[in-house]
Amino acid sequence: MLSQLKAKPDFITAWIRNPRQVGALFPSSGCLAQAMATQVSSMNGLTIELGAGTGAVTSALLSRGLNPKRLVVVEKDQILADKLISQFPSLSILAGDATRLQQLLKQKDLGLADSVVSSLPLLNMRTHTRIRVLTAIFNSLSDDGKLIQYTYSPAPPIPKQLARSMQLVGFRIDRILWNLPPAHVWVYQRFRTPLNHT
């Protein structure tokens, strides 16, 4: 388990280049990656992964049985994106900004997604950037699509007032204590399609 918590050189250099964008010195642990992947319910629906980093969540999504042809991976950092292309040659890896998600998907002639799995540090973003990212995400999701998002903060990754203004409802699904730092997994959907939460 401890080996999963070691910082990777590529991740550290990405953090140095843009700490606000990367958000942490350590990539997601296997436990966190699996917890995120478990929330994807459709193996053949389009799934978008944002902020793939070193590919921990990507690997977990594929291990869960997700159709590789229906997985689109978006990574803003060009160096990390190039590494992902080498690591996952059969996947569609896009180097780009999440605020331009709709344009990136249109370039690939892709429709609306069932799930967006995000490792983006939403709480590190300036408010206007966070709103642009969330708008792009939910404009890229089907009406009953869901955003799967983790955060290191005990607070929700989307502040309650912002979620309400965007007509989103979210639930904390899991706590991953064996992660550095400990993480919380949240799932968000639009109000008009309430989540079944047990």
N, C-alpha and C positions, 0 to 999 in steps of 0.2 A: 504493500500500500504506500509506503513512504516514497518509493521510486516514482509514483504517480504525481507526487507533490513537488518534485524538483522542477525548478525553472529551466526552460529550454533556451539555448543561446539565441535562436531566431526570435523567440518571444520577447526576450530581454531587449534585443536591439530594436524590435518594433515598439516596445514600450518607451525606449529612450527617444525614438523618432517622434512619437506622439503619445505621451502618457494619458491624455484625455480620451484619445480614441481607443487605446488598448484597455486601460482601466485597472490592470493588475500585473504583477510580475510573474504570476504563475498561470499556466494554462489550466483549463477545466480538468478535474480529476475524472477517472473512469466512472466513479459513482455518480458524479454530477451529470456527466455525458449520458449515462444510461437513464437517469431520472428524466432528463429532457426528452430523450428518444422515446421513452415509454408513453409519453403524452401524444405522440403522433398516432392517430387511430387508423388512417387509411394508408395501406402499403402501396397503392397504385395511384392515389391522388397526387397532385403536384405539391411538393414540399420545397420550401425555400429556406436555406440556412443563411443567416446573416452573421458576419463576424466570425468566420470559421477558424481563424488563428492557425494553430498547428494541426487541426483536423481531428481532435478528440471526439467532438460531437458528431462530426461527419462519419467517423468509424462506427460510432454507436448506432447511428441511423441505419447504416448499411448492415450492421450485425443484427439489427432488429428485423431485417427482411424488406426494407424499403426498396422499391424498384429503382435501380440506379438511373434509369432513363427519365424518372419523374422527380429527380432531386437536382435542384439548382443551388449552387454554393456561391455566395457573394462575399468577397473579402476586399476591403478598401486598400490595405497595405499591399503594394505591388510585389514586394519581395516574398511576403507570406503567400500571396496568391500564386506566384510562380512555383513555390515549394508544393503547394496543394495540387497544382497541375501535374507535377512529377509524381506525387504520391498517389493521386487518384486519376489516372489518365482516361478512364472511361466516363468520368463525370463532367457535367457542364460547370466549369469554374469561371466566374466572372469577376474581374477586377473592377470595382466601382463603389460608389458611395450609396448608402442606403436611402438617402434623400432622392436619388434618381432611380429607385427600384422599378417603377412603372416603365420608364424608358428602357432600362436594361432588359426587362422581360419582353417588351415589344420587339426589341432587336432580335430576340430569339424566337419570336412568333409564339409565345407562350400565353396561355389564358390565366384565369384566376387560380390562386392556390387554395388548397384545403388547410394548410398549416404553414406558419412561419416560425422557425426555430431560431431564436435570437440570443446571441452572446454579446450584444452591443451594451456598453456601459451607459444605459439611459440616464441614470442619475448624475453622471459626470458631464452630461451635455448641457449647453446653454438652453434655456427654455425654448427659444424659437427653433433651434436645431432639433430638439426633442419632438416638438410638435410636427415639424416637417417630416421627420423619420416615421413617426407614428401614422401620420396621414398617408404617407407612401405605402406603409405596410398594410393598413386596412383598405386602401384603394386597390391593393393587389390580392386581397383575400376574397373568397366567395362570401355570400351573406352569412353562412353559418361557419365560416372559417375561424381559426383560432391562432392567436399569438402565444407561443410558449417562450417565456422569458425568465432568465435567472438574474438574481441580484445578490450582492454581498451584504446589503443593508437589511436590517430588520424592517425597515419601512418598505412599502410597495414600490416596485420599479417605476410605476406610473403614479404620481401623486393623486390622491383621491379626487381633488377638485378638478384636475386635468382630465382624469378618466371620466368623471361625470359630465364635463363639458363636451367631451368627444363621444358621449353615449356608449361608454365601454363598461363592462363589468368584469372584475377579476377576482380570482381566488388563489391563495397560496396552497399549492398542491403538495409540496414536499419540502423538508429541510434536510440539507446534506451537511452533516457536521464533519464528516471525514473529507473535507476539502479545505484548501488553504487559500483565502480565508473561508470559513463556513458559508454556505450559500443557501438561498431560498428559491424554489422554482414556483413561478406563477403562470396561470393561464388566463388570457383575456379574450373576450368575445364582445360583439355588439349587444346592446340591451335587447334588441328585438329577437335575439336567439339566445334565451337564457341558458346558462350552463347547468348541467346536471352535476351537482357537487355532493359527494357523500362524506 
